[in-house]
């Protein structure tokens, strides 16, 4: 085991110093775009759910598939 370690140790590339490793502006921009995308999808989802609830309340859907409301038979 020790001989194998001594043979492979010179082949291992030394990495950068810990102070030199940063996420950078690109990662920050991607993180921000990800947050923006989730927010836009959330707003779109709530808008479409409100439209669907309003359409159901107005009776635009097939009444045979209507779900019973809590507290109503």
GIKA-V811935 format. One record per residue. N is the residue number from 1. RES is the residue in one letter. SS is DSSP state (H for helix, E for strand, L for the rest). Layout:
BEGIN
N:RES:SS
N:RES:SS
END
This chain:
BEGIN
1:X:L
2:X:H
3:X:H
4:X:H
5:X:H
6:X:H
7:X:H
8:X:H
9:X:H
10:X:L
11:X:L
12:X:L
13:X:L
14:X:L
15:X:L
16:X:L
17:X:L
18:X:H
19:X:H
20:X:H
21:X:L
22:X:L
23:X:L
24:X:H
25:X:H
26:X:H
27:X:H
28:X:H
29:X:H
30:X:H
31:X:H
32:X:H
33:X:H
34:X:H
35:X:H
36:X:H
37:X:H
38:X:H
39:X:H
40:X:H
41:X:H
42:X:H
43:X:H
44:X:H
45:X:H
46:X:H
47:X:H
48:X:H
49:X:H
50:X:H
51:X:H
52:X:H
53:X:H
54:X:H
55:X:H
56:X:H
57:X:H
58:X:L
59:X:L
60:X:L
61:X:L
62:X:L
63:X:H
64:X:H
65:X:H
66:X:L
67:X:L
68:X:L
69:X:L
70:X:L
71:X:L
72:X:L
73:X:L
END
